[in-house]
Amino acid sequence: MGKMLFFIFDEMTDYEVTFISHLLSSEAGKEIITISYEDKMIKGRSGFLYKPDKLVKDVLNYNVDGLIITGGWYGEVKPELIELINKIYLEGKLVGGICGAGTVF
């Protein structure tokens, strides 16, 4: 079973990512690991609350199959996220940005 990272943040457009995470976990057998900059509850645009599994800085050396950045991106781009994106991309693995995240990265 491989691992997929999902970067989550306040005001993310969570409905854009729930179906993808469902397919990756139930159909493709991937372990979903949510990551964020801080260890705090994240409130999506739907009003649902999410608790990140790990911090971005703590997964830099993880062996993963890919990274998905949730849509609705208006946040700060920190160096540890750029480092993670570059690492996964240079390994030839999936890096995906949904909607607004795709225009930032």
N, C-alpha and C positions, 0 to 999 in steps of 0.2 A: 504494500500500500504506500503510495507516495503522499507527499504533503503539499498543500496549496496555502499560500499566505493571502490574506485579505486585509488590506489596509483600511481601517475605519476611523471616522472622525465625526465630531459634532456637526449636525445638519447634513450628514451624508444622505444621499437619495437611496435609502436602504431597499426600496422595492426593486431597484434596478439590479441588485446583486443577490437577492434571496433565491431566485430561480436558478441562477448559475451555480450558486453554492450547493443547492439541492442536487442538481445534475452531477456535479463533480463528486459529491460525497456518496449519494445513493446509487448512481449509475456507473460512475468511473472508479468508485472505491477509494477516493482521495480523503485524507484527513484534512479538515479545514481548520486553519489556525488564524484567528483574528489578531491583528497587531495594530498598535497605536503608539503615539509619542509618549503618552502618559498612562499610568495605571489608575484610570478613573472611568466612571460610567460614561458612555457615549450615547447621546440622544439623536436618533435619526429623524428625518423629516416627518416620518409617520407618527412620531411620538414614542415609538418603542425604544427601550433602553438596552444597550449592549455592553457587556464587560469584555474588554480585550483579553485574549489568552496570554499574550506576550507583548513586550515592548519592542519597537523597531530595533533599537540598539542591541537587544538580546538575541536576535535571530540572524545577525549578520553572517554567522558561520554555520547556519543550518543547511542541511542538504534538502532542498525543496524542488518540486517540479515546476513551480511558477509563483507569480505574484499578480494579484488583481487589485487595482486601486479603484475604490468605489466612486460612483458619480456624485456630482454636486460639489466638486472641489472648489473651495475658495480659501483654503487654509495656507498656513506657512509651509514652505518647502524647506525642510531641515536637511543638513548634510548627511545624516545617517540614512534618510530615505533615498537620497540620490546614490549613496554608496551601495545600498541594497539593490536598487534598480539596476545599476551598472553591473554588479556582481552576477545577478541572475541572468541578465541579458548576455553578458560575455560568456556565460556557461551554455548559451544556446537554448535557454529555457524560456517558457512563456512569461511575458510581461504584458499585462493588459490594463488599459485605463478606460473606464466606462464614461461615456458622455463628456462632461466637463473636465474630468481628469485626463482624458486623451488630448485635450488642447493645451494643458499645462505641461505634460510630459511628452 
